[in-house]
Amino acid sequence: FGQWLEVATKTEPNDPTAMTLATVGADGMPSARMVLLKGHDALGFVFYTNLGSQKARELAAHPKAALLFHWKSLQRQVRIQGEVTPVTAAEADAYFASRARDSRIGAWASKQSQPMQGRWELEQRVAKFALKFGLGEIPRPEFWSGFRLAPSVIEFWKSGAFRLHDRVRLERRPDGGWGQAPLFP
């Protein structure tokens, strides 16, 4: 994955870290949206959000999800499935502190996924929190954090001539290692 992401970062024209996050609601209805990958390592794939958002509420109730990276210009995609857990407070604090100041203010101002009366309501809230924090430090709100998806399945897909694509599925074994199998396109 790291090798493919490195290539995408150098060549993909827009948002090489953009990924589709699919969750499921209490009614069993799937829901998908684009989020940005903010870290990946042997433990999993990390993204951040408002904990009042639809995705965060769904993950709290059903802590399993799927991710999809699609790099159209490279004709590659990676599908990932796994269990989701919250990141540590220290991880969330560190990432929040690395964000642009306006993005930190935006995190305070947005009632993500909640209805608003109009754009002006958001703009008023941004002004309110910009004034509140002035030039001082902007702490991470308690309602803002991240999640880590620990992969149990990873599938790599690469376009092939005449739709004879290359697909490889990796599945985590009970011993923690990975099994690998090529798939028909």
Helices and strands as residue ranges (DSSP letters): H 2-11, E 18-24, E 30-36, E 39-41, E 44-50, H 54-61, E 64-71, G 72-74, E 76-86, H 89-98, H 101-109, H 119-133, E 144-158, G 161-163, E 166-172, E 178-183
